[in-house]
């Protein structure tokens, strides 16, 4: 983008992901009777007691009624992979991992099975070490049944995960080769990491322009600066780690000293509106509108909200634009964006 200004130096990235399990000692799946299949089922977990920020529940058990599905009354073990929680600041935050182990025939499983392990990669070596395991589920195969297998793979940024994550696939080993082939997958759940782009607004990287033209931009980062109703702002920033975003949360402070009763000129039909409407765009694409009630006599107003939109890639240099949608007047006072506001984009 040839028209972009110098990049922002204060971009804060927060990478959040954690893993949790039902019991660190593991939950043993059933030792199947002859002819029964052991099954694994995964389901999404909404934010709540099990996972503060949501996640994935891994359920295991025997297909007692032989219908090929793990019913609620057939579940005998569960484990959780939780997204969110207490991640670290920056792209080096810990990553949740899922690992599986074959279980040989013996005391744990008469004819063998699969152990599903989950945990947080505390030492950042990309491997789930024994001391990092926080969740464990044991799935035992029936003596004449098919084995349930689970397969994990890295999931790149895209439609399924905004930044990156893991694809957890489960299914039956119908050809008995000990591997879960693509044609054997019954379900895939995505465990996604989240990368936040957190922008302080206004800052030294926020520029203001008048409605008459671009002219020479003025830094809005000092605060205590009044803007006329016709002024709009652009905030330039860079994204050091490319990632998709699909939501925006914002909290802005504005000092209002507008007074529509003092407007000069011919008013539009219906008069000059005291409600000030604004548009938020990224790189020229509108993602949200918001407003505040003017004419408050010098009050500081808090404007906050959130919006979801179609995912798009943040990579390199970008700008956020905030501009008025109203027909403005002369003599109608002004307003001031106070420092301390924030824009937070996430996948």
Residue pairs with C-beta under 8 A, 6 or more apart in sequence:
1 283
1 317
1 318
4 236
4 317
4 318
4 319
5 205
5 207
5 217
5 234
5 236
5 319
6 205
6 236
7 205
7 236
7 237
7 238
7 317
8 199
8 203
8 205
8 235
8 236
8 237
8 238
9 205
10 199
10 200
10 203
10 205
11 197
11 198
11 199
11 237
11 238
11 239
11 240
12 89
12 196
12 198
12 200
13 89
13 90
13 91
13 195
13 196
13 197
13 198
13 240
13 241
14 87
14 89
14 90
14 93
14 195
14 196
14 198
15 87
15 88
15 90
15 91
15 92
15 93
15 163
15 193
15 194
15 195
15 196
16 53
16 83
16 84
16 85
16 86
16 87
16 93
16 193
16 194
16 196
17 83
17 84
17 85
17 87
17 93
17 94
17 95
17 96
17 120
17 165
17 191
17 192
17 193
17 194
18 82
18 83
18 84
18 85
18 86
18 87
18 94
18 96
18 120
19 80
19 81
19 82
19 96
19 97
19 98
19 118
19 119
19 120
19 134
19 135
20 50
20 51
20 55
20 80
20 81
20 82
20 85
20 118
20 134
20 135
21 79
21 80
21 118
21 119
21 133
21 134
21 135
21 136
22 78
22 79
22 80
22 135
22 137
23 136
24 133
24 134
24 135
24 136
25 136
26 115
26 136
26 137
26 138
27 60
27 76
27 77
27 78
27 79
27 136
27 137
27 138
28 76
28 77
28 108
28 138
28 140
29 38
29 60
29 61
29 62
29 76
29 77
29 109
29 113
29 137
29 138
29 139
29 140
30 38
30 61
30 62
30 76
30 140
31 109
31 110
31 111
31 140
32 38
32 62
32 111
32 140
32 141
32 142
32 143
32 145
33 62
33 142
33 143
34 142
34 143
34 144
35 66
35 142
35 143
35 144
35 145
36 62
36 63
36 64
36 66
36 142
36 145
37 62
37 63
37 66
37 68
37 141
37 142
37 145
37 146
37 148
37 172
38 60
38 61
38 62
38 63
38 113
38 139
38 140
38 141
38 142
38 145
38 147
38 148
39 60
39 61
39 62
39 63
39 68
39 69
39 70
39 74
39 139
39 148
39 172
40 58
40 59
40 60
40 70
40 114
40 116
40 139
40 148
40 149
40 150
40 170
41 58
41 59
41 60
41 69
41 70
41 75
41 170
41 187
42 56
42 57
42 58
42 59
42 168
42 170
42 187
42 189
43 56
43 57
43 59
43 189
44 54
44 55
44 56
44 57
44 189
45 51
45 54
45 55
45 56
45 57
45 80
45 82
46 54
47 53
47 54
47 84
50 57
50 80
50 82
51 80
51 82
51 83
51 84
51 85
52 82
52 84
52 85
53 82
53 83
53 84
53 85
54 82
54 83
54 84
55 80
55 81
55 82
55 83
55 84
55 191
56 80
56 81
56 168
56 189
56 191
57 78
57 79
57 80
58 78
58 79
58 80
58 81
58 116
58 118
58 137
58 150
58 168
59 70
59 75
59 77
59 78
60 70
60 75
60 76
60 77
60 78
60 116
60 137
60 138
60 139
60 148
61 70
61 74
61 75
61 76
61 77
62 74
62 76
62 142
63 69
63 70
63 74
63 145
64 71
64 73
64 74
65 71
65 74
77 137
77 138
77 139
78 137
79 116
79 118
79 135
79 136
79 137
80 118
80 135
81 96
81 98
81 118
81 135
81 168
81 191
82 96
83 96
83 191
83 192
83 193
83 194
84 194
87 93
87 94
88 94
91 195
91 240
91 241
92 124
94 120
94 121
94 122
94 124
95 120
95 121
95 124
95 126
95 193
96 118
96 119
96 120
96 121
96 166
96 191
96 193
97 118
97 119
97 120
97 121
97 126
97 127
97 128
97 132
97 166
98 116
98 117
98 118
98 128
98 150
98 152
98 166
98 168
98 191
99 116
99 117
99 118
99 127
99 128
99 152
100 114
100 115
100 116
100 117
100 149
100 150
100 151
100 152
101 114
101 115
101 117
102 112
102 114
102 115
102 178
103 109
103 112
103 113
103 114
103 115
103 138
103 140
104 112
105 111
105 112
106 112
108 138
108 140
109 138
109 140
109 141
110 140
110 143
111 140
111 141
111 142
111 143
112 140
112 141
112 147
113 138
113 139
113 140
113 141
113 147
114 138
114 139
114 147
114 148
114 149
114 150
115 136
115 137
115 138
115 139
116 135
116 136
116 137
116 138
116 139
116 150
117 128
117 133
117 135
117 136
118 128
118 133
118 134
118 135
118 136
119 128
119 132
119 133
119 134
119 135
120 132
120 134
121 127
121 128
121 132
122 132
123 129
123 132
139 148
141 147
141 148
146 172
146 173
146 174
146 176
147 172
147 173
147 176
147 178
148 170
148 171
148 172
148 173
149 170
149 171
149 172
149 173
149 178
149 179
149 180
149 184
150 168
150 169
150 170
150 180
151 168
151 169
151 170
151 179
151 180
151 185
152 166
152 167
152 168
152 169
153 166
153 167
153 169
154 164
154 165
154 166
154 167
155 161
155 164
155 165
155 166
155 167
155 190
155 192
156 164
157 163
157 164
157 242
157 243
157 244
157 313
157 347
158 244
159 311
160 167
160 190
160 192
161 190
161 192
161 193
161 347
162 192
162 194
162 195
162 243
162 244
162 245
162 246
162 311
162 346
162 347
163 192
163 193
163 194
163 195
163 241
163 243
163 244
163 347
164 192
164 193
164 243
165 190
165 191
165 192
165 193
166 190
166 191
167 188
167 189
167 190
167 191
168 188
168 189
168 190
168 191
169 180
169 185
169 187
169 188
170 180
170 185
170 186
170 187
170 188
171 180
171 184
171 185
171 186
171 187
172 184
172 186
173 179
173 180
173 184
174 184
175 181
175 184
192 347
194 346
194 347
195 241
195 243
195 346
195 347
196 344
196 345
196 346
197 237
197 239
197 243
197 245
197 314
197 344
197 345
197 346
198 342
198 343
198 344
199 235
199 237
199 320
199 342
199 343
199 344
199 345
200 339
200 340
200 341
200 342
201 235
201 252
201 320
201 337
201 341
201 342
201 343
202 220
202 221
202 223
202 233
202 235
202 337
202 339
202 341
203 221
203 235
203 339
204 219
204 221
205 221
205 235
205 236
205 237
206 219
206 220
206 221
206 233
206 234
206 235
206 337
207 217
207 218
207 219
207 220
207 233
207 234
207 235
207 236
208 217
208 218
208 219
208 220
208 225
208 227
208 231
208 232
208 233
209 215
209 217
209 218
209 231
209 232
209 233
209 234
210 228
210 230
210 231
211 230
211 231
211 232
211 328
212 230
217 234
218 225
220 227
220 233
220 337
221 339
223 336
223 337
223 338
223 339
224 336
225 336
225 337
226 257
226 334
226 335
226 336
227 233
227 334
227 335
227 336
227 337
228 328
228 334
229 258
229 276
229 324
229 326
229 328
229 329
229 332
229 333
229 334
229 335
230 324
230 328
231 324
232 321
232 322
232 323
232 324
233 321
233 322
233 323
233 337
234 319
234 320
234 321
234 322
235 319
235 320
235 321
235 322
235 343
236 317
236 318
236 319
237 317
237 318
237 319
237 320
238 316
238 317
238 318
239 314
239 315
239 316
239 318
242 313
242 314
242 315
242 316
243 313
243 314
243 347
244 311
244 312
244 313
244 314
244 347
245 311
245 312
245 314
245 345
245 346
245 347
246 308
246 309
246 310
246 311
246 312
246 346
246 347
247 306
247 307
247 308
247 309
247 345
247 346
247 347
248 280
248 287
248 288
248 306
248 307
248 309
248 343
248 344
248 345
249 304
249 305
249 306
249 343
249 344
249 346
250 280
250 303
250 304
250 305
250 306
250 341
250 342
250 343
250 344
251 302
251 303
251 304
251 341
251 342
252 302
252 303
252 304
252 337
252 341
252 342
253 300
253 301
253 302
253 303
253 337
253 338
253 339
253 340
253 341
254 292
254 300
254 301
254 303
254 335
254 336
254 337
254 338
255 298
255 299
255 300
255 301
255 335
255 336
255 338
256 292
256 294
256 295
256 296
256 298
256 299
256 300
256 301
256 335
257 298
257 333
257 334
257 335
257 336
258 274
258 276
258 294
258 295
258 332
258 333
258 334
258 335
259 294
259 295
259 332
259 333
260 271
260 272
260 273
260 274
260 294
260 295
260 329
260 332
261 295
262 331
262 332
262 333
263 272
263 329
263 330
263 331
263 332
264 329
264 330
264 331
265 329
265 330
267 329
268 327
272 327
272 329
272 332
273 326
274 293
274 294
274 295
275 291
275 292
275 293
275 294
275 326
276 291
276 292
276 293
276 294
276 324
276 326
276 335
277 289
277 290
277 291
277 324
277 325
277 326
278 289
278 290
278 291
278 322
278 323
278 324
278 325
279 286
279 288
279 289
279 321
279 322
279 323
279 324
279 325
280 286
280 287
280 288
280 289
280 290
280 320
280 321
280 322
281 287
281 320
281 321
281 323
282 312
282 318
282 319
282 320
282 321
283 318
283 319
284 321
285 312
287 307
287 309
288 305
288 307
288 309
289 325
290 303
290 305
292 301
292 303
293 301
294 333
294 335
300 338
311 347
314 345
320 343
